Amino acid sequence: MNTKEIELAVTNTGYQKGKKKIWIIAFVAMLLVVPQVMARPSYLSTFESTYPAAVGSRIDACNLCHKSPEGGDARNLYGISFASSGRKFAAIENIDSDKDGYANLQEIQSLTFPGDVNDHPTPPPPPKSPGFEAIGTIGVLFVVVMAIVYRQHEGKQ
């Protein structure tokens, strides 16, 4: 092999006078960045084992903790709480991460997103006031009693 052939072989392998080509640097940089932006399915699995009723529901997705359904992007308020709790779901059950008036556990049990202020459990309807029903019942009873009294009074005459 002559010098020209050796230089050509070195060039083809990615080395030029001892320097790596840019694509090798880019590849290494990509390997360093990927773990930081990669979604963590193990966290979702832990969520599913902690709250089995949520498995397969609309909140059984990456946007439980992230801003997008694909995950890997910025965390939402629940995701921030989860990360700051040492990644323990039980530790943040009784707080209200999104400040919508419902504790995280209430939202999870209602299958609403605890990190989305616009998604919360539907409040139960207020209890019905017995006022109108009671007044109507009393009125009907009064009319019936008055009818009986009137008939008895008419029968004595």
Backbone as numpy.savetxt, mean C-alpha at the origin, in Angstrom:
# Nx Ny Nz CAx CAy CAz Cx Cy Cz
54.15 -14.86 -34.45 53.31 -13.70 -34.45 54.21 -12.47 -34.45
53.94 -11.57 -35.36 54.76 -10.36 -35.41 54.14 -9.26 -34.54
54.80 -8.14 -34.42 54.38 -7.04 -33.57 53.02 -6.50 -33.98
52.78 -6.37 -35.29 51.50 -5.86 -35.78 50.36 -6.78 -35.37
50.57 -8.09 -35.49 49.52 -9.05 -35.12 49.24 -9.00 -33.62
50.29 -8.84 -32.82 50.11 -8.75 -31.36 49.33 -7.49 -31.00
49.69 -6.35 -31.62 48.96 -5.10 -31.36 47.50 -5.23 -31.76
47.23 -5.88 -32.89 45.86 -6.09 -33.35 45.12 -6.99 -32.37
45.73 -8.04 -31.87 45.11 -8.95 -30.92 44.79 -8.24 -29.61
45.72 -7.41 -29.13 45.50 -6.66 -27.90 44.36 -5.68 -28.07
44.31 -5.00 -29.23 43.23 -4.06 -29.51 41.89 -4.77 -29.51
41.82 -5.95 -30.10 40.57 -6.70 -30.18 40.10 -7.22 -28.83
40.99 -7.38 -27.88 40.60 -7.87 -26.56 40.15 -6.76 -25.62
40.23 -5.53 -26.02 39.76 -4.43 -25.19 40.86 -3.64 -24.53
42.11 -3.97 -24.78 43.23 -3.24 -24.19 43.94 -2.44 -25.27
44.21 -1.22 -24.97 45.03 -0.41 -25.86 46.08 0.27 -25.02
47.26 -0.16 -25.19 48.40 0.41 -24.45 48.11 0.43 -22.95
47.50 -0.68 -22.42 47.29 -0.83 -20.99 46.00 -0.22 -20.47
45.17 0.40 -21.28 43.93 1.02 -20.82 42.73 0.18 -21.24
41.75 0.07 -20.36 40.53 -0.66 -20.69 39.64 0.21 -21.53
38.87 -0.41 -22.37 37.92 0.34 -23.18 36.77 0.86 -22.30
36.10 1.84 -22.78 35.02 2.47 -22.04 33.90 1.48 -21.72
33.66 0.53 -22.60 32.56 -0.40 -22.36 32.81 -1.26 -21.13
34.02 -1.56 -20.82 34.33 -2.34 -19.62 34.05 -1.50 -18.37
34.43 -0.24 -18.42 34.17 0.67 -17.30 32.66 0.84 -17.11
31.95 1.01 -18.22 30.50 1.16 -18.13 29.86 -0.10 -17.55
30.34 -1.26 -17.93 29.81 -2.52 -17.43 30.02 -2.63 -15.92
31.22 -2.29 -15.46 31.52 -2.35 -14.03 30.66 -1.34 -13.27
30.52 -0.13 -13.81 29.68 0.89 -13.17 28.25 0.40 -13.07
27.75 -0.24 -14.13 26.39 -0.75 -14.12 26.23 -1.82 -13.04
27.21 -2.68 -12.88 27.15 -3.70 -11.84 27.11 -3.09 -10.45
27.77 -1.96 -10.26 27.77 -1.30 -8.97 26.45 -0.59 -8.69
25.79 -0.10 -9.72 24.56 0.66 -9.56 23.34 -0.25 -9.45
23.32 -1.37 -10.14 22.14 -2.23 -10.21 21.63 -2.64 -8.84
22.45 -3.07 -7.89 21.89 -3.45 -6.59 21.18 -2.31 -5.88
21.56 -1.07 -6.14 20.93 0.05 -5.46 19.55 0.36 -6.02
19.29 0.12 -7.28 18.01 0.44 -7.86 17.13 -0.78 -8.05
17.65 -1.95 -7.72 16.89 -3.18 -7.90 15.81 -3.28 -6.84
14.62 -3.68 -7.24 13.53 -3.89 -6.29 13.89 -5.07 -5.40
13.38 -5.07 -4.20 13.68 -6.12 -3.24 12.44 -7.00 -3.04
12.29 -8.05 -3.86 11.12 -8.90 -3.70 11.07 -9.59 -2.35
12.20 -9.71 -1.66 12.19 -10.34 -0.34 11.37 -9.50 0.65
11.38 -8.18 0.51 10.57 -7.33 1.38 9.09 -7.58 1.14
8.71 -7.72 -0.11 7.31 -8.00 -0.43 6.91 -9.38 0.09
7.82 -10.35 0.00 7.55 -11.68 0.55 7.37 -11.62 2.06
8.18 -10.81 2.72 8.03 -10.64 4.17 6.70 -9.99 4.49
6.30 -9.00 3.69 5.00 -8.36 3.88 3.88 -9.40 3.74
3.97 -10.24 2.71 2.94 -11.25 2.47 2.85 -12.27 3.61
3.99 -12.64 4.18 3.94 -13.59 5.29 3.46 -12.92 6.58
3.70 -11.62 6.71 3.22 -10.89 7.89 1.73 -10.62 7.80
1.25 -10.33 6.59 -0.16 -10.01 6.38 -0.74 -10.91 5.27
-1.01 -12.17 5.56 -1.45 -13.11 4.51 -2.77 -12.72 3.85
-3.61 -11.95 4.52 -4.88 -11.53 3.90 -4.64 -10.58 2.73
-3.47 -9.96 2.66 -3.17 -9.02 1.58 -2.62 -9.70 0.33
-2.27 -10.98 0.44 -1.68 -11.71 -0.70 -2.65 -11.71 -1.88
-2.16 -11.28 -3.03 -2.96 -11.25 -4.24 -3.88 -10.04 -4.36
-3.89 -9.19 -3.34 -4.75 -8.00 -3.38 -4.04 -6.88 -4.14
-4.71 -5.76 -4.26 -4.15 -4.63 -5.00 -2.94 -4.03 -4.29
-2.82 -4.21 -2.97 -1.66 -3.65 -2.26 -0.49 -4.63 -2.22
-0.65 -5.80 -2.79 0.43 -6.79 -2.85 1.29 -6.49 -4.07
1.94 -5.33 -4.03 2.72 -4.85 -5.18 3.83 -3.93 -4.68
4.73 -3.61 -5.57 5.89 -2.78 -5.21 5.48 -1.38 -4.75
4.34 -0.87 -5.24 3.95 0.48 -4.83 3.36 0.51 -3.42
3.43 -0.61 -2.72 3.15 -0.59 -1.29 4.17 0.33 -0.62
5.44 0.23 -1.06 6.51 1.04 -0.47 7.11 2.06 -1.43
6.84 1.90 -2.73 7.42 2.79 -3.74 6.34 3.65 -4.38
6.77 4.65 -5.11 5.82 5.56 -5.76 5.22 4.98 -7.03
5.87 3.99 -7.64 5.32 3.39 -8.86 5.10 1.90 -8.66
4.17 1.31 -9.41 3.89 -0.13 -9.28 5.08 -1.01 -9.64
6.00 -0.51 -10.44 7.17 -1.30 -10.84 8.21 -1.34 -9.72
8.15 -0.38 -8.79 9.13 -0.31 -7.73 10.48 0.14 -8.24
11.46 0.15 -7.36 12.80 0.55 -7.74 13.01 2.05 -7.79
11.93 2.81 -7.68 12.05 4.27 -7.69 12.01 4.78 -6.24
11.72 6.02 -6.06 11.68 6.61 -4.73 10.60 5.93 -3.88
10.86 5.87 -2.58 9.89 5.28 -1.66 8.78 6.27 -1.37
7.59 5.74 -1.11 6.50 6.58 -0.63 6.63 6.71 0.89
5.67 7.34 1.54 5.77 7.60 2.97 5.83 6.32 3.79
5.10 5.29 3.38 5.13 4.01 4.08 6.49 3.34 3.89
7.03 3.41 2.69 8.35 2.85 2.42 9.43 3.53 3.23
9.31 4.83 3.41 10.28 5.57 4.22 10.17 5.13 5.68
8.93 4.97 6.17 8.74 4.50 7.55 9.31 3.10 7.73
9.06 2.24 6.73 9.55 0.86 6.78 11.08 0.84 6.85
11.71 1.62 6.01 13.19 1.66 5.99 13.74 2.19 7.31
13.09 3.22 7.85 13.60 3.82 9.09 13.30 2.97 10.32
12.42 1.96 10.19 12.09 1.09 11.33 13.03 -0.10 11.43
14.04 -0.14 10.59 14.90 -1.32 10.55 14.29 -2.42 9.70
13.40 -2.02 8.81 12.70 -2.93 7.90 11.88 -3.97 8.66
11.08 -3.46 9.61 10.20 -4.30 10.40 8.77 -3.75 10.27
7.92 -4.53 9.61 6.55 -4.09 9.38 5.79 -3.90 10.69
5.96 -4.81 11.63 5.22 -4.73 12.89 5.55 -3.45 13.65
6.76 -2.94 13.49 7.18 -1.74 14.22 6.43 -0.49 13.77
5.83 -0.52 12.58 5.15 0.69 12.07 3.65 0.48 11.90
3.11 -0.60 12.48 1.68 -0.87 12.35 0.81 0.22 12.96
1.21 0.74 14.10 0.35 1.69 14.83 0.60 3.14 14.51
1.49 3.41 13.55 1.68 4.81 13.15 0.91 5.07 11.86
0.73 6.32 11.54 0.02 6.73 10.33 1.04 7.38 9.39
1.68 6.56 8.57 2.78 7.05 7.72 2.35 8.18 6.81
1.16 8.07 6.20 0.74 9.09 5.24 -0.13 10.19 5.85
-0.31 10.15 7.15 -1.04 11.20 7.89 -2.45 11.44 7.35
-3.16 10.33 7.03 -4.53 10.48 6.54 -5.56 10.14 7.61
-5.10 9.91 8.84 -6.02 9.63 9.93 -6.24 8.15 10.20
-5.58 7.28 9.45 -5.73 5.84 9.62 -4.35 5.23 9.87
-4.24 4.40 10.90 -2.98 3.72 11.19 -2.64 2.77 10.04
-1.35 2.50 9.87 -0.91 1.63 8.79 -1.61 0.27 8.82
-1.77 -0.31 10.01 -2.42 -1.62 10.11 -3.88 -1.54 9.66
-4.58 -0.46 10.02 -5.97 -0.28 9.56 -6.02 -0.27 8.04
-5.09 0.42 7.43 -5.09 0.51 5.97 -4.77 -0.83 5.34
-3.80 -1.54 5.90 -3.44 -2.85 5.35 -4.63 -3.80 5.46
-5.29 -3.80 6.61 -6.45 -4.67 6.80 -7.61 -4.29 5.87
-7.68 -3.03 5.48 -8.71 -2.57 4.55 -8.26 -2.66 3.10
-7.03 -3.15 2.90 -6.41 -3.30 1.57 -6.29 -1.97 0.85
-5.94 -0.94 1.62 -5.63 0.37 1.04 -4.14 0.64 1.29
-3.57 1.53 0.49 -2.14 1.79 0.56 -1.81 2.71 1.74
-1.01 2.24 2.71 -0.67 3.05 3.87 0.31 4.18 3.56
0.81 4.25 2.34 1.73 5.32 1.97 1.12 6.33 1.02
-0.19 6.23 0.79 -0.88 7.13 -0.14 -1.98 7.86 0.61
-1.80 9.15 0.81 -2.77 9.94 1.58 -4.17 9.93 0.94
-4.23 9.71 -0.37 -5.53 9.71 -1.06 -6.21 8.35 -1.09
-5.56 7.33 -0.53 -6.13 5.99 -0.51 -6.23 5.56 0.94
-7.43 5.49 1.43 -7.64 5.12 2.83 -8.95 4.37 2.96
-9.16 3.70 4.09 -10.41 2.96 4.27 -11.62 3.88 4.18
-12.68 3.33 3.66 -13.94 4.08 3.62 -14.50 4.09 5.03
-14.78 5.27 5.56 -15.31 5.29 6.92 -16.68 4.62 6.96
-16.99 3.95 8.06 -18.30 3.31 8.14 -19.39 4.36 8.14
-20.56 4.02 7.62 -21.64 5.01 7.64 -22.02 5.32 9.08
-22.45 6.55 9.33 -22.84 6.89 10.70 -24.05 6.05 11.11
-24.15 5.74 12.38 -25.30 4.94 12.81 -26.59 5.70 12.58
-27.62 4.95 12.22 -28.92 5.59 11.97 -29.50 6.09 13.27
-30.08 7.25 13.19 -30.74 7.80 14.36 -32.09 7.12 14.52
-32.37 6.62 15.69 -33.65 5.94 15.87 -34.81 6.92 15.98
-34.54 8.18 15.90 -35.57 9.21 16.09 -36.79 9.06 15.22
-36.61 9.04 13.90 -37.76 9.01 13.01 -38.52 7.69 13.10
-37.79 6.59 13.23 -38.47 5.31 13.34 -39.27 5.23 14.63
-38.67 5.71 15.74 -39.36 5.67 17.02 -40.59 6.56 17.01
-40.47 7.74 16.45 -41.62 8.66 16.39 -42.74 8.05 15.55
-42.37 7.44 14.43 -43.38 6.80 13.58 -44.07 5.66 14.28
-43.31 4.86 15.01 -43.90 3.72 15.74 -44.85 4.22 16.83
-44.40 5.22 17.57 -45.25 5.80 18.62 -46.52 6.38 18.02
-46.38 7.06 16.90 -47.55 7.64 16.24 -48.55 6.58 15.81
-48.06 5.49 15.23 -48.95 4.41 14.80 -49.64 3.79 16.01
-48.89 3.54 17.08 -49.48 2.98 18.29 -50.55 3.91 18.87
-50.29 5.20 18.84 -51.25 6.18 19.34 -52.54 6.12 18.53
-52.42 6.07 17.24 -53.60 6.01 16.38 -54.38 4.72 16.65
-53.71 3.60 16.80 -54.38 2.32 17.06 -55.11 2.38 18.41
-54.41 2.87 19.44 -55.03 2.97 20.77 -56.23 3.91 20.72
-56.10 5.02 20.03 -57.22 5.99 19.93 -58.40 5.37 19.18
-58.10 4.56 18.17 -59.18 3.90 17.42 -59.91 2.91 18.33
-59.16 2.17 19.14 -59.78 1.20 20.05 -60.63 1.93 21.09
-60.09 2.99 21.67 -60.83 3.78 22.67 -62.08 4.38 22.04
-61.98 4.88 20.84 -63.13 5.49 20.16 -64.22 4.45 19.93
-63.85 3.24 19.49 -64.84 2.19 19.24 -65.52 1.76 20.54
-64.72 1.66 21.60 -65.32 1.28 22.87 -66.27 2.37 23.35
-65.88 3.59 23.17 -66.72 4.72 23.58 -68.01 4.75 22.74
-67.93 4.48 21.47 -69.09 4.46 20.57 -70.01 3.31 20.94
-69.42 2.17 21.36 -70.22 1.02 21.70 -71.03 1.21 22.97
-70.62 2.08 23.87 -71.32 2.32 25.13 -72.47 3.26 24.93
-72.51 3.95 23.90 -73.60 4.92 23.70 -74.77 4.34 23.00
